[in-house]
Structures are given as structure tokens and as C-alpha cells.
Amino acid sequence: MNKLTVIVAAVLLIFSGSLVQAAEKEKKKPIPQYWMNVETANTSIPGMSSGEMGGLEGMIMGKMTGMGGTRRSLILQLVSPKATPPEPEATHDIPPGQKMGNTLPLLIPEKAKPVRDEETEEPTYEKPKLRMLMYWGCSETVRPGQPKILDTEKMSMVEFGRAMSARTGTRQYPPSPRTGWTYADWPNRKHHKEIPKDSSLQGEHFVHGNYTPDIKFSVDEQHDFMAPVEFTSVKGGIADSVSFQWKKIPTALGYFAMAIGQNEKTGETIIWSSSEVQEPGYALMNYLPPSNVAKFIKEKVVMGPDVTHCAVPKGIFKDTGGAALQFIGYGDELNIAWPPKPKDPKIPHEYIWAMKLRNKSTGMLPLGEDSGGEEQDSGSSEQKRDAQPADADRGGDVPEKKKGGLDKIRGIFGF
């Protein structure tokens, strides 16, 4: 080896060593993550009383709770890079306005018991037979170029998969159990409470325990439980154009709606979305980061926060026994990492913990023959409920007409 080669090799060795050291400095130290998943959900059926709605929601949720159409849910998730101590403890102290006591204990889930492998026959796979009609856009009539037809008998599974592709938001990774880490959540097997309808997250929050640093943060009005989805007017039967309006949600960043039904004669699946461009929307009925909401509004996929009206095209669900319309209002996120970065980049800095609060308000509106062609107004329904208790509220039998409506809704959801 000549002298030049030795010098070059030495320089490369020193340079590579510097790169390794720089890379080591850039490695982020794992820190505890805390997430609050906040949702307001409302099931609406035009002309149906709060008592009847409570019973229906109980059936949909698999429990007869007797609650009204609106419910609030909260899922708390904590993960820490520390190994689980012998007696793990963690809890979330909440503000008085939440009306759920002083604290919500976080509990480590029990490990699932391993399932015993049994000898089974090798599964056989057959190409599914599926035909789907896809519509989109808030419009009283079907727009030119629609529907887009997807048919597995005329398409390869690759072609079908591509045709079914949909927009998705930036993937988020909520805390979850990890080897060598400690994970806990609420509600859990020992601690769970119904969230009052007037509960508020606003105020000071404090998460603490023996495997996590103290996590203190404040929740403001913008990140509190969102107002429920309230359909103020629904006009049109299943064979018509269904026009629906909703009350503006003050903290919503945007809205999206989709509906699905099945042709009882042909077995075709029919999907509609409120997007102005082709978009099935099934991947958008969940939490979305605010940056995604803003992007999708520009792309005319998501409706803006000031929009309060939409329409399902006439006749697309006329041969179905009923269709289910899903609606979502996207909420803002609260993201905090502690301690804040110093303004001087030369000052060493490491985060100790990070938290995220994400929010959404969802609604469900069954579309069926019972809605008829008459406009339903939420105000008049409220007045009727105030004037006379509903049959379900009085504990009496539900009238046959409305019972038939319930039967149709059961059919949509398969119960």
C-alpha cells in the first residue's frame, strides 16, 4: 500500500468516525407519549323522540343504556420507555368541569392468553364476486360520468384494488403496548365512567405515576368536547334526492359525509361521498390532522367549516332497503412537547414528554322510506317532545309506524 493510499484511508476513517458521532447526537431519546382521543357522537333519525333514539343507540352499541342520541367518549393512552415497575401506578387528575371525579386511573391491560394452535384445513381462497357503484358530490342529480362501476368479474383483483384506492390522512401512531415499555390506558377493566353530557375538558390536567414524568397541560375551549352533529333539516325519501342541513359546529375545521347501501335485487353495493372529486371516503371517517383537513379542503374533498348543506343525488339508493349516511366534523389537535425548545439553537435540548389531544364529532343519519318527502325540522321535534313525553320515555310500546322504521334501521346495521 503506497503512502497516498494510507493517507486517504486515514482521512476516510476519521471522517466516518465524525459522521457516526454526529449521527449519535441526532438520535432522539425515546420519551413518554400521552394521547387523549376525544369524540362526540350523535345518532339522528328525523321525527324520532329522544327516548326512541336512546333505545336505538343502545341496540347499535350493543347495550340498552337508555341514554339520548348524543354521547361523548374519551380514550386515554400512556406509553413510557421505562420498564414496568413491580407495582405500576399512573393516573390522570382532571379539572372539576369534567364532572367525573378527581382522577382517572390508568391501568396496564392484562396480557392476552395465547391461543392454542389446532390442526386446521388449509384455507382455500376464491375470487370474491362484488359489484360496486360509486357516486360523489353534493348534488340533487347524478353528475355526468357517474357512477364509476367496479366489478370483480370484469376486473383483476389488482385493477379492483387500484380502483378502490382512497385518500388517507397522515398516518398516526397512538400509544400501544411495546416490548420493554410500559403501556396503560383508560377506560379499563377496573375503571370506567359514563361521561356526562355537560362534561368539559377545559382546565388544568395532570398525569403522574411511578413510570412516567409529571405531565402537566391545559385544555382550552378550542380543544374541548366538540358540539354534536345536529341535522336541522332532512328532506326527501330514499327514491328522491335527500337534502340535509346541519348546525355549524363552532370548533370544526371541516366536514365530510358518505353513505352506503345495497341494492336488494342485484346485490350491488352503492357508495356516495360529499367530495367534489372522485373519492369513496371510507378512510376519511376518522381523526385527521389539521394540515390534512386544510389540504383536503383545497382539493375539494372535504367541505369547509362554513358549509352547512349537502344533498345525495336522486335515485341512487332507490332499490335499497335503506342506506346509512355517516358524517364527521374534524376537530383541532393540541400538541405539546416539554420542555419547549430554547430560541438559541446552541443550547442543548431534550424533550421529556409529549402529549396529543385529537378531536372529532360524528353523526349517523339513516336514509329510508320512512323519511318520506316531507322536511323534518329539529326545532319542531324539540317542541313536540317538550309538549308530550315520548312513548319510549313513558315506558309504553313504540307505535307500529315507528316500530317499522326501527325494523328498517336494524336491517341496515344487521341486528
HELIX and SHEET records of a PDB file:
HELIX    1   1 LYS A    3  GLU A   26  1                                  24    
HELIX    2   2 SER A   50  MET A   61  1                                  12    
HELIX    3   3 PRO A   96  GLN A   98  5                                   3    
HELIX    4   4 MET A  157  ALA A  163  1                                   7    
HELIX    5   5 GLU A  221  HIS A  223  5                                   3    
HELIX    6   6 PRO A  290  LYS A  298  1                                   9    
HELIX    7   7 GLU A  369  SER A  371  5                                   3    
HELIX    8   8 SER A  378  ALA A  387  1                                  10    
HELIX    9   9 ASP A  391  ARG A  394  1                                   4    
HELIX   10  10 GLU A  400  PHE A  413  1                                  14    
SHEET    1   A 9 LYS A 148  ASP A 151  0                                        
SHEET    2   A 9 ARG A 131  TRP A 136 -1                                        
SHEET    3   A 9 THR A 269  SER A 273  1                                        
SHEET    4   A 9 GLY A 254  GLN A 262 -1                                        
SHEET    5   A 9 ALA A 323  TYR A 330 -1                                        
SHEET    6   A 9 TRP A 353  LEU A 367 -1                                        
SHEET    7   A 9 GLN A  33  THR A  43  1                                        
SHEET    8   A 9 THR A  70  SER A  80 -1                                        
SHEET    9   A 9 THR A 182  TRP A 186 -1                                        
SHEET    1   B 4 THR A 103  PRO A 105  0                                        
SHEET    2   B 4 ALA A  90  ASP A  93 -1                                        
SHEET    3   B 4 GLY A 203  GLY A 209 -1                                        
SHEET    4   B 4 ILE A 215  VAL A 219 -1                                        
SHEET    1   C 7 LYS A 148  ASP A 151  0                                        
SHEET    2   C 7 ARG A 131  TRP A 136 -1                                        
SHEET    3   C 7 THR A 269  SER A 273  1                                        
SHEET    4   C 7 GLY A 254  GLN A 262 -1                                        
SHEET    5   C 7 ALA A 323  TYR A 330 -1                                        
SHEET    6   C 7 TRP A 353  LEU A 367 -1                                        
SHEET    7   C 7 LEU A 334  TRP A 338 -1                                        
SHEET    1   D 4 HIS A 309  VAL A 312  0                                        
SHEET    2   D 4 VAL A 242  TRP A 246 -1                                        
SHEET    3   D 4 PHE A 231  LYS A 235 -1                                        
SHEET    4   D 4 GLN A 376  ASP A 377 -1                                        
END                                                                             
